[in-house]
Amino acid sequence: MLGQDLTDPQRLRPGRALMQYDRNLAWMEGDDVAILQPDKPAQGFRYDRASDQLRPQPLRPELARRAHAYAMWGTLAYEKELYRLPEKAAP
């Protein structure tokens, strides 16, 4: 799900964030974080708000899948030209 209904507060929980630096990507849902780095296995963490630190934890498969999907979406959309609007039908 790329979009999120910002008018429905219940759907905003637990919240999410996509963070990227160079070729490294982190996907965060609530306090769970998946980190993807080239040529390394995906890693799981839990964000500790009190200490502002990431603590290692087992990576949930669904979190890893979502992180990979968001990481690949831009390339896929460009290669398949999914960024274009559909052609208008003739009147």
SENU-113546 format. One record per atom (N, C-alpha, C): atom name; z, x, y. Coordinates in nm, 3 decimals. Last residue first. Example, Ala and Ser with C-alpha at 12.3 -4.5 7.8 and 13.67 -1.06 7.14 Angstrom:
+-------+---------+---------+---------+
: atome :       Z :       X :       Y :
+-------+---------+---------+---------+
:     N :   0.708 :   1.285 :  -0.225 :
:    CA :   0.714 :   1.367 :  -0.106 :
:     C :   0.787 :   1.290 :   0.003 :
:     N :   0.780 :   1.319 :  -0.569 :
:    CA :   0.780 :   1.230 :  -0.450 :
:     C :   0.780 :   1.320 :  -0.330 :
+-------+---------+---------+---------+
***
This chain:
+-------+---------+---------+---------+
: atome :       Z :       X :       Y :
+-------+---------+---------+---------+
:     N :  -2.788 :  -1.324 :   1.088 :
:    CA :  -2.760 :  -1.465 :   1.118 :
:     C :  -2.858 :  -1.560 :   1.052 :
:     N :  -2.698 :  -1.074 :   0.844 :
:    CA :  -2.798 :  -1.128 :   0.937 :
:     C :  -2.770 :  -1.276 :   0.962 :
:     N :  -2.371 :  -0.933 :   0.842 :
:    CA :  -2.476 :  -1.011 :   0.776 :
:     C :  -2.573 :  -1.065 :   0.881 :
:     N :  -2.282 :  -0.604 :   0.930 :
:    CA :  -2.283 :  -0.747 :   0.963 :
:     C :  -2.399 :  -0.815 :   0.891 :
:     N :  -2.135 :  -0.374 :   0.702 :
:    CA :  -2.250 :  -0.414 :   0.784 :
:     C :  -2.241 :  -0.564 :   0.811 :
:     N :  -1.788 :  -0.283 :   0.722 :
:    CA :  -1.902 :  -0.340 :   0.651 :
:     C :  -2.013 :  -0.379 :   0.749 :
:     N :  -1.693 :   0.031 :   0.867 :
:    CA :  -1.685 :  -0.114 :   0.865 :
:     C :  -1.805 :  -0.169 :   0.788 :
:     N :  -1.588 :   0.327 :   0.692 :
:    CA :  -1.687 :   0.252 :   0.770 :
:     C :  -1.659 :   0.102 :   0.760 :
:     N :  -1.428 :   0.462 :   0.522 :
:    CA :  -1.379 :   0.447 :   0.658 :
:     C :  -1.474 :   0.365 :   0.744 :
:     N :  -1.537 :   0.519 :   0.285 :
:    CA :  -1.459 :   0.396 :   0.292 :
:     C :  -1.406 :   0.369 :   0.432 :
:     N :  -1.698 :   0.728 :   0.189 :
:    CA :  -1.732 :   0.659 :   0.313 :
:     C :  -1.662 :   0.524 :   0.325 :
:     N :  -1.611 :   0.885 :  -0.009 :
:    CA :  -1.674 :   0.760 :  -0.051 :
:     C :  -1.714 :   0.673 :   0.069 :
:     N :  -1.498 :   1.096 :   0.137 :
:    CA :  -1.605 :   1.123 :   0.041 :
:     C :  -1.681 :   0.997 :   0.001 :
:     N :  -1.300 :   0.959 :   0.290 :
:    CA :  -1.410 :   1.030 :   0.354 :
:     C :  -1.527 :   1.049 :   0.258 :
:     N :  -1.129 :   0.856 :   0.095 :
:    CA :  -1.191 :   0.766 :   0.192 :
:     C :  -1.311 :   0.832 :   0.259 :
:     N :  -1.048 :   1.096 :  -0.032 :
:    CA :  -1.122 :   0.993 :  -0.105 :
:     C :  -1.196 :   0.900 :  -0.009 :
:     N :  -0.909 :   1.222 :   0.178 :
:    CA :  -1.026 :   1.286 :   0.116 :
:     C :  -1.112 :   1.183 :   0.045 :
:     N :  -0.703 :   1.030 :   0.224 :
:    CA :  -0.794 :   1.073 :   0.330 :
:     C :  -0.922 :   1.135 :   0.275 :
:     N :  -0.567 :   1.007 :  -0.032 :
:    CA :  -0.639 :   0.896 :   0.030 :
:     C :  -0.740 :   0.942 :   0.136 :
:     N :  -0.409 :   1.208 :  -0.140 :
:    CA :  -0.551 :   1.208 :  -0.173 :
:     C :  -0.632 :   1.105 :  -0.095 :
:     N :  -0.151 :   1.152 :  -0.050 :
:    CA :  -0.208 :   1.285 :  -0.025 :
:     C :  -0.359 :   1.285 :  -0.045 :
:     N :  -0.110 :   0.897 :  -0.150 :
:    CA :  -0.120 :   0.916 :  -0.005 :
:     C :  -0.182 :   1.052 :   0.029 :
:     N :  -0.103 :   0.965 :  -0.426 :
:    CA :  -0.201 :   0.868 :  -0.373 :
:     C :  -0.219 :   0.886 :  -0.223 :
:     N :   0.117 :   1.138 :  -0.444 :
:    CA :  -0.018 :   1.187 :  -0.474 :
:     C :  -0.125 :   1.095 :  -0.416 :
:     N :   0.320 :   0.953 :  -0.377 :
:    CA :   0.298 :   1.073 :  -0.294 :
:     C :   0.158 :   1.129 :  -0.318 :
:     N :   0.298 :   0.775 :  -0.592 :
:    CA :   0.272 :   0.728 :  -0.456 :
:     C :   0.244 :   0.846 :  -0.362 :
:     N :   0.368 :   0.943 :  -0.806 :
:    CA :   0.236 :   0.878 :  -0.802 :
:     C :   0.200 :   0.834 :  -0.661 :
:     N :   0.634 :   1.008 :  -0.735 :
:    CA :   0.533 :   1.114 :  -0.745 :
:     C :   0.392 :   1.055 :  -0.738 :
:     N :   0.749 :   0.757 :  -0.758 :
:    CA :   0.750 :   0.824 :  -0.628 :
:     C :   0.645 :   0.936 :  -0.626 :
:     N :   0.718 :   0.708 :  -1.030 :
:    CA :   0.649 :   0.620 :  -0.934 :
:     C :   0.646 :   0.681 :  -0.794 :
:     N :   0.881 :   0.915 :  -1.148 :
:    CA :   0.735 :   0.913 :  -1.165 :
:     C :   0.663 :   0.825 :  -1.063 :
:     N :   1.126 :   1.082 :  -0.958 :
:    CA :   1.087 :   0.955 :  -1.020 :
:     C :   0.934 :   0.950 :  -1.031 :
:     N :   1.252 :   1.396 :  -1.018 :
:    CA :   1.148 :   1.323 :  -0.945 :
:     C :   1.112 :   1.197 :  -1.022 :
:     N :   1.596 :   1.478 :  -1.009 :
:    CA :   1.475 :   1.452 :  -1.087 :
:     C :   1.378 :   1.365 :  -1.007 :
:     N :   1.687 :   1.667 :  -0.714 :
:    CA :   1.713 :   1.561 :  -0.810 :
:     C :   1.586 :   1.540 :  -0.892 :
:     N :   1.827 :   1.881 :  -0.464 :
:    CA :   1.736 :   1.860 :  -0.577 :
:     C :   1.782 :   1.744 :  -0.666 :
:     N :   1.880 :   1.770 :  -0.137 :
:    CA :   1.947 :   1.808 :  -0.262 :
:     C :   1.850 :   1.782 :  -0.378 :
:     N :   1.834 :   1.860 :   0.196 :
:    CA :   1.772 :   1.805 :   0.076 :
:     C :   1.845 :   1.859 :  -0.046 :
:     N :   2.051 :   1.779 :   0.474 :
:    CA :   1.998 :   1.871 :   0.373 :
:     C :   1.927 :   1.793 :   0.263 :
:     N :   2.228 :   1.669 :   0.658 :
:    CA :   2.089 :   1.691 :   0.698 :
:     C :   2.022 :   1.792 :   0.605 :
:     N :   2.477 :   1.589 :   0.585 :
:    CA :   2.458 :   1.733 :   0.602 :
:     C :   2.317 :   1.769 :   0.651 :
:     N :   2.441 :   1.310 :   0.590 :
:    CA :   2.562 :   1.369 :   0.649 :
:     C :   2.541 :   1.518 :   0.678 :
:     N :   2.207 :   1.256 :   0.447 :
:    CA :   2.210 :   1.235 :   0.592 :
:     C :   2.329 :   1.304 :   0.659 :
:     N :   2.039 :   1.411 :   0.211 :
:    CA :   2.180 :   1.385 :   0.244 :
:     C :   2.190 :   1.377 :   0.396 :
:     N :   1.771 :   1.315 :   0.019 :
:    CA :   1.810 :   1.356 :   0.154 :
:     C :   1.954 :   1.314 :   0.179 :
:     N :   1.684 :   1.446 :  -0.287 :
:    CA :   1.755 :   1.336 :  -0.221 :
:     C :   1.800 :   1.390 :  -0.086 :
:     N :   1.377 :   1.536 :  -0.452 :
:    CA :   1.497 :   1.565 :  -0.375 :
:     C :   1.560 :   1.435 :  -0.327 :
:     N :   1.139 :   1.675 :  -0.679 :
:    CA :   1.215 :   1.562 :  -0.628 :
:     C :   1.342 :   1.607 :  -0.558 :
:     N :   0.809 :   1.819 :  -0.679 :
:    CA :   0.955 :   1.832 :  -0.685 :
:     C :   1.022 :   1.709 :  -0.626 :
:     N :   0.513 :   1.896 :  -0.865 :
:    CA :   0.582 :   1.813 :  -0.765 :
:     C :   0.733 :   1.825 :  -0.787 :
:     N :   0.433 :   2.240 :  -0.941 :
:    CA :   0.462 :   2.102 :  -0.982 :
:     C :   0.533 :   2.027 :  -0.869 :
:     N :   0.181 :   2.413 :  -0.751 :
:    CA :   0.320 :   2.401 :  -0.796 :
:     C :   0.341 :   2.258 :  -0.845 :
:     N :  -0.066 :   2.430 :  -0.623 :
:    CA :  -0.040 :   2.517 :  -0.739 :
:     C :   0.105 :   2.518 :  -0.785 :
:     N :   0.056 :   2.309 :  -0.311 :
:    CA :  -0.055 :   2.356 :  -0.394 :
:     C :  -0.008 :   2.449 :  -0.506 :
:     N :   0.319 :   2.069 :  -0.326 :
:    CA :   0.269 :   2.196 :  -0.275 :
:     C :   0.157 :   2.244 :  -0.367 :
:     N :   0.505 :   1.787 :  -0.248 :
:    CA :   0.385 :   1.837 :  -0.315 :
:     C :   0.340 :   1.964 :  -0.246 :
:     N :   0.807 :   1.624 :  -0.292 :
:    CA :   0.738 :   1.731 :  -0.219 :
:     C :   0.625 :   1.784 :  -0.307 :
:     N :   0.969 :   1.323 :  -0.239 :
:    CA :   0.880 :   1.396 :  -0.328 :
:     C :   0.808 :   1.501 :  -0.244 :
:     N :   1.289 :   1.187 :  -0.187 :
:    CA :   1.179 :   1.267 :  -0.132 :
:     C :   1.101 :   1.333 :  -0.246 :
:     N :   1.501 :   0.920 :  -0.100 :
:    CA :   1.432 :   0.993 :  -0.206 :
:     C :   1.308 :   1.061 :  -0.150 :
:     N :   1.609 :   0.756 :   0.087 :
:    CA :   1.657 :   0.894 :   0.087 :
:     C :   1.593 :   0.978 :  -0.023 :
:     N :   1.332 :   0.571 :   0.159 :
:    CA :   1.478 :   0.568 :   0.167 :
:     C :   1.526 :   0.711 :   0.180 :
:     N :   1.094 :   0.788 :   0.066 :
:    CA :   1.125 :   0.645 :   0.060 :
:     C :   1.276 :   0.634 :   0.056 :
:     N :   0.869 :   1.036 :   0.163 :
:    CA :   1.010 :   0.994 :   0.161 :
:     C :   1.018 :   0.843 :   0.159 :
:     N :   0.671 :   1.302 :   0.080 :
:    CA :   0.672 :   1.157 :   0.088 :
:     C :   0.817 :   1.114 :   0.069 :
:     N :   0.525 :   1.595 :   0.204 :
:    CA :   0.648 :   1.530 :   0.157 :
:     C :   0.634 :   1.380 :   0.180 :
:     N :   0.303 :   1.861 :   0.147 :
:    CA :   0.321 :   1.721 :   0.182 :
:     C :   0.454 :   1.671 :   0.126 :
:     N :   0.120 :   2.146 :   0.250 :
:    CA :   0.241 :   2.092 :   0.189 :
:     C :   0.261 :   1.949 :   0.238 :
:     N :  -0.077 :   2.269 :   0.389 :
:    CA :  -0.116 :   2.205 :   0.263 :
:     C :   0.004 :   2.149 :   0.188 :
:     N :   0.055 :   2.206 :   0.699 :
:    CA :  -0.052 :   2.281 :   0.634 :
:     C :  -0.091 :   2.208 :   0.506 :
:     N :   0.275 :   1.963 :   0.645 :
:    CA :   0.267 :   2.091 :   0.714 :
:     C :   0.168 :   2.176 :   0.636 :
:     N :   0.363 :   1.623 :   0.672 :
:    CA :   0.269 :   1.723 :   0.624 :
:     C :   0.278 :   1.848 :   0.711 :
:     N :   0.518 :   1.328 :   0.562 :
:    CA :   0.529 :   1.450 :   0.643 :
:     C :   0.436 :   1.555 :   0.585 :
:     N :   0.576 :   0.995 :   0.577 :
:    CA :   0.482 :   1.092 :   0.523 :
:     C :   0.485 :   1.212 :   0.616 :
:     N :   0.832 :   0.766 :   0.497 :
:    CA :   0.777 :   0.865 :   0.590 :
:     C :   0.684 :   0.957 :   0.512 :
:     N :   1.000 :   0.447 :   0.495 :
:    CA :   0.918 :   0.552 :   0.433 :
:     C :   0.868 :   0.648 :   0.540 :
:     N :   1.237 :   0.192 :   0.398 :
:    CA :   1.170 :   0.279 :   0.496 :
:     C :   1.094 :   0.389 :   0.425 :
:     N :   1.329 :   0.029 :   0.198 :
:    CA :   1.418 :   0.131 :   0.249 :
:     C :   1.355 :   0.219 :   0.355 :
:     N :   1.274 :  -0.210 :   0.452 :
:    CA :   1.372 :  -0.135 :   0.376 :
:     C :   1.309 :  -0.089 :   0.247 :
:     N :   1.085 :  -0.372 :   0.557 :
:    CA :   1.093 :  -0.236 :   0.610 :
:     C :   1.192 :  -0.150 :   0.534 :
:     N :   1.110 :  -0.626 :   0.469 :
:    CA :   1.009 :  -0.544 :   0.402 :
:     C :   1.012 :  -0.399 :   0.450 :
:     N :   1.295 :  -0.732 :   0.642 :
:    CA :   1.334 :  -0.714 :   0.502 :
:     C :   1.235 :  -0.624 :   0.428 :
:     N :   1.156 :  -0.760 :   0.889 :
:    CA :   1.257 :  -0.654 :   0.872 :
:     C :   1.298 :  -0.630 :   0.726 :
:     N :   0.838 :  -0.812 :   0.953 :
:    CA :   0.934 :  -0.861 :   0.855 :
:     C :   1.037 :  -0.752 :   0.825 :
:     N :   0.659 :  -0.687 :   1.113 :
:    CA :   0.723 :  -0.806 :   1.168 :
:     C :   0.829 :  -0.863 :   1.074 :
:     N :   0.529 :  -0.486 :   0.985 :
:    CA :   0.638 :  -0.446 :   1.075 :
:     C :   0.710 :  -0.566 :   1.135 :
:     N :   0.408 :  -0.451 :   0.681 :
:    CA :   0.432 :  -0.559 :   0.775 :
:     C :   0.553 :  -0.525 :   0.861 :
:     N :   0.200 :  -0.176 :   0.629 :
:    CA :   0.334 :  -0.232 :   0.610 :
:     C :   0.357 :  -0.334 :   0.720 :
:     N :  -0.071 :  -0.020 :   0.448 :
:    CA :  -0.012 :  -0.092 :   0.560 :
:     C :   0.126 :  -0.143 :   0.527 :
:     N :  -0.110 :   0.094 :   0.193 :
:    CA :  -0.117 :   0.176 :   0.314 :
:     C :  -0.050 :   0.108 :   0.431 :
:     N :   0.000 :   0.085 :  -0.117 :
:    CA :   0.000 :   0.000 :   0.000 :
:     C :   0.000 :   0.089 :   0.123 :
+-------+---------+---------+---------+
***
